[in-house]
Structure formats: C-alpha cells, structure tokens
Amino acid sequence: METVRNIRTLRMKDLPAKVGFQPSTIYGLIAQGKFPKPYKLTPGGRAAGWQESTIDAWIKSVAIENEDVK
C-alpha cells in the first residue's frame, strides 16, 4: 500500500510557535541566509509560506550543529 503524506504550508503566523522565534528574528535570519526563504503561494502574489518539511529539516540541522555547544 502506498503511503500518502500531506504537504503542509506554514505561514509566518505559524512559525513563532514552531521555531520559537518572533517574526522579526525570522526575517533577520532569512536576510543573513540562516533560515529558509519563503516561496510565493501564487505567482505575482504577496502571500508567501514555507513547506513544513523544510522547516522541520532546518530545526534538525540547527539541533545537530549545536549538539556539541554547551
């Protein structure tokens, strides 16, 4: 049987609870290249979001980078 995986798009309002940073911090990290950039939900539109799997992978990579930091 084939496994179906839902693809969830997160908006900025969803991110603070997920990553623990306020929007201003998230935007700063994006500008520094330290956080994934959002994608436009519609061509030419203003709405943007992130795939939840992308954010989950970012959280895991930060945790791995900081394993030895004490």
C-alpha positions in Angstrom: 0.0 0.0 0.0 1.3 3.5 -0.9 1.8 6.0 1.9 0.2 9.4 1.4 2.0 12.3 3.0 0.3 15.6 3.4 2.2 18.6 2.3 1.6 21.4 4.7 2.4 25.1 4.1 3.2 27.2 7.1 2.6 31.0 7.1 4.6 33.4 9.2 1.9 33.4 11.8 2.6 29.6 12.3 6.3 29.9 12.6 6.8 31.5 16.1 5.1 28.6 17.8 7.1 26.1 15.7 10.6 27.5 15.9 10.4 29.7 19.0 11.4 33.0 17.3 9.4 36.1 16.7 8.8 37.2 13.1 11.4 40.0 13.3 14.1 37.4 14.2 13.0 35.1 11.5 13.2 37.8 8.9 16.7 38.8 10.2 17.8 35.1 9.9 16.4 35.0 6.3 18.4 38.1 5.4 21.6 36.5 6.8 20.9 33.3 4.9 20.5 31.3 8.1 16.8 30.5 7.7 15.0 29.1 4.6 13.4 31.7 2.3 9.7 31.5 1.8 8.1 30.8 -1.5 5.3 32.7 -3.2 2.0 30.9 -2.9 0.7 32.3 -6.2 2.8 33.8 -9.0 2.9 37.6 -8.7 1.1 37.4 -5.4 2.1 38.7 -2.0 1.3 35.6 0.1 4.3 33.5 1.0 4.9 30.4 3.0 7.2 27.5 3.8 6.8 23.8 3.5 6.6 22.3 6.9 9.1 19.7 5.9 11.6 22.4 5.1 11.2 24.0 8.5 11.4 20.6 10.2 14.7 19.9 8.3 16.0 23.3 9.4 15.2 22.6 13.0 17.0 19.3 12.8 20.1 20.8 11.2 20.3 23.6 13.9 20.0 20.9 16.6 22.8 18.8 15.0 25.0 21.9 14.6 24.5 22.8 18.3 24.9 19.3 19.8 28.4 19.9 21.0 27.8 23.5 22.1 27.4 23.8 25.8 
